[in-house]
Amino acid sequence: MVVLGDSLSAGYGLPAAAAFPEKLAVALKAKGIAVEMINAGVSGDTASGGLGRLEWSIPHGTDAVILELGANDALRGLDPALTRKALDTALTKLKERKITVLLAGMYAPRNLGPDYVKNFDGMYAELASAHGAILYPFFLEGVAGDAKLNQQDGLHPTAAGIDVIVKNIMPKVEELIARVKAGRG
């Protein structure tokens, strides 16, 4: 399993063992599910940046990908159509490689206005539906806005914040693994 993402999955500001992919692997192992996990998170990456490195970041033989991109696009106020196109192309490439995908959504900052928010936030469900990917609507669910679960920058989760993300996303990850085992991409 590869987590292709940005600083939120790379583990920005955290020891390597506290990054999302590593903590997810530990949580899965505790449930008796052994998964080889690859952290392909790059701090500062946009959806287009992730797409640009998709081929070499996801090794041959990968069964599943958690696609966690878009936060930096929204923080930079990039046109949601650009983000959508990059994510759509990434999902198409992963589908062609018969890799099962969990798409981790993101919400746009509310100060970008209602039109931006509507276009940005809605794209994840639409893309997941169009590509048959599993959707986790908001990667930072239960963490965003909680000062106790975020680093001083207010954007990146602490190790405790990562624990909350892992707990919240676990049912979708188990669904991802079940799909892989059932061979139904």
C-alpha positions, 0 to 999 in steps of 0.5 A, a space after each residue: 500500500 502506498 500513501 501518495 500525498 503531501 505534508 499531511 501524510 509525509 509527517 511534516 514536523 514529526 518523527 518518521 514513526 509518527 507519520 500517518 503511513 507508519 501509524 496506519 501500518 501499526 494500527 493495521 498490524 494490531 488488527 492482525 492485518 500485515 501491510 507493507 506501507 510506503 510513505 510517498 508523501 512530499 511536503 508542499 506537494 500539489 495534486 499536479 505535483 503528485 501526479 507528476 511523480 505518480 509513476 515512480 512513487 508507486 512501485 510495480 506490484 502495488 495493490 492499493 493507494 491512499 491518494 491524499 492530495 489537494 490541501 496545498 492547492 486550496 491553501 494557494 487558492 489554485 483553480 479547483 479545475 486544475 486540482 480536479 484534472 490532476 486528481 482525475 488523471 491520477 485516478 485514471 492512471 491508477 485504475 489502468 494499473 489495476 490499483 485499488 484507491 482510497 481517495 482522501 478528500 480535503 476541504 477548502 479554506 472558507 475564506 476563499 468564498 462560497 463558489 470556490 468552496 463548492 467547486 473544491 469540496 465537491 470534486 472529491 465525491 464526484 471523482 470517487 464516484 466516477 472512478 469507483 474509488 473509496 471516498 474518505 470525505 475529509 482527511 483532517 476530520 476531527 483534527 482540523 481546528 483543534 489546537 491540541 491536535 495540531 502543531 503551532 502552524 495550525 495546519 499540520 497534525 501533531 502525533 496525537 492528531 495523526 492518531 485521530 486521523 488513523 482511528 477515523 479513517 480505519 473503516 475506509 482503509 479496511 474497506 480498501 483492503 477488503 476490495 483488494 482481497 476480493 480483487 474488485 479494484 
